[in-house]
Amino acid sequence: MKIYAPFAGVVRYCVADGEEVTTGTELATVEAIKLEAPVLAPAPGTVKRTQREDFVNVQGGDEIVEIV
């Protein structure tokens, strides 16, 4: 299951690659100016991060995490 950025901003990850998560676990946060949005796991699984690093710019709709 692919998880996408809700809007353009800077992504900061809260989980590590290969980590087991449950529904509702905070995977990452996307920050833009004074707006901060947590990105939560919609289902349980294992985190598979994409090629992005912490604190890089993303556009709305960019894939930021995959849960398998």
N, C-alpha and C positions, 0 to 999 in steps of 0.2 A: 504494500500500500504506500503510495507516494504522498508526501506531505509538502504543501506549497506555502510560500510566503504570502501573508494576507495583503501586504502592501509594500511599497519600496522603502528601504531603510537599511540598517546594519543588523546582521544576524549574530546572535551570541548563543552558543549551544549549552545545554544544561545536562546532556547525557553523553556518554562515550560510545564509540563504535562497538557493537557487539553486546551492549547492555540490554538486559531483559527489562521491559517496561509493562505496566498495566494501563488500563484505560484511565485517562485523565492525567497521566504523568506529564510534567512539563518537559518538552523536548528541546525547545529553543525559545528565544525571545527576539522579536524584531522591533527595533527602535528607530523612530524618525522624529527628530526635533524633540517635542515634549510628549510624544505619543509612544507608548510601549505596549506591545501585544504579546502575551504568552501564546505559544503554539503547543497545544496539548495532543497527546496520543488519543486517537479515536477508538483504538482497540489494542489489546495486548499483543506483544510480539517482541522481536529482537531488532534493535536499532542498526541500520546500515546507513552511515552518513554518506552524503554525496561528496563531490570533489571540493566542496567549499571549506574554508578555514573559518575560525572564529573572527568576528569583527570585520567582515567583508560586506560590501554593498550588495544588495539583492534588489531585484525588481519584483513588483507584485506578480504572483503566479510562477515565480522561479521555484524549482524543486529544491528543498533544503534538507529533507530527511526521507529515508525510506524505512518502513517497518515490514519485516518479513516473518 
